[in-house]
Amino acid sequence: MEYIDYYKVLGLTKNATEKDIKKAYRSLARKYHPDVNPGNADSEKKFKEINEANEVLSDPEKRKKYDQYGKDWKHADQFEKAGYSGGSGAGNRQQRSAWGDVSQGEDFSDFFSSMFGGGFNRSTSGRASFKGQDFNAELTLTLRQAAETHKQTLTVNGKKIRITIPAGISDGQTIKISGQGGAGVQGGPAGDLYITFRIETDAIFERRGDDLFTKAKVDLYTLILGGELSANTLQSSVKIVVKPGSKPGGKIRLKNKGFPKYKNPHSHGDLYITLDVDMPSNLSEKEIALFNELKNLRK
């Protein structure tokens, strides 16, 4: 992925204190928050960058790695592990490469295996080849997008990649797109692209696993006497039966009307509808009298 200067995002320098970082983050987060800029894609992108920068710079350990390794800070442990695996003395002099400091005295295959999962090879010409760098990306979907198999085009390092997203993808789930990472070196295979999905909160439905939860307004009379009620599913509106004497907050379960199961879109979870009573207001004198009559009948 393209390099993001987290200090620049927060308007700071590398000498910024923890207090400076916290102050800058709070100020910018308020300015670019989606609730303050509804529908503004640029503000939403900026808000995500601000949160990402704060997550790294406000953590002393992450900040130390970021300051030392820049865009490769997530591989810091692998770099350091490789740096300590070599011998000592003149044979362990440091050599600067595109991947960081590599000891001349250590075997390159050990170094690159630690970084790229054993993707190191040696070509027939004797020149070292190894797998390209893996890329990581995040993709945000609405709940309804996550419920349908569909295609999207991503731009990663200036390259457009068209992917198919299976229905039922979960928040935080990561999928691997083989061969869509950095180019290999000396004929080595390309790295992979790992995409982590973020599912936006929906205004109508709450997802828990493959089940969905929603609310439906029901008037007091239908709650007491029973009747039919219109309720939303992800796909359409359906009629449901409210039993006489139902309780406020009671739930009605609709089987197989929930979220599609991952890579099995013909199988769904269930939909649970909570009855949200709509109490009558502005009662007339006659209505009040009738309620009093009912009250007296229950004594």
PyMOL commands that set and color helices and strands:
alter all, ss='L'
color gray80, all
select helices_A, chain A and resi 6-9+18-32+41-57+60-83+89-92+108-116+143-146+220-225+285-297
alter helices_A, ss='H'
color red, helices_A
select strands_A, chain A and resi 94-97+100-103+120-122+128-130+135-141+150-156+159-165+174-177+193-199+206-208+211-219+227-232+237-242+251-254+260-261+264-268+271-278
alter strands_A, ss='S'
color yellow, strands_A
deselect
rebuild
show_as cartoon
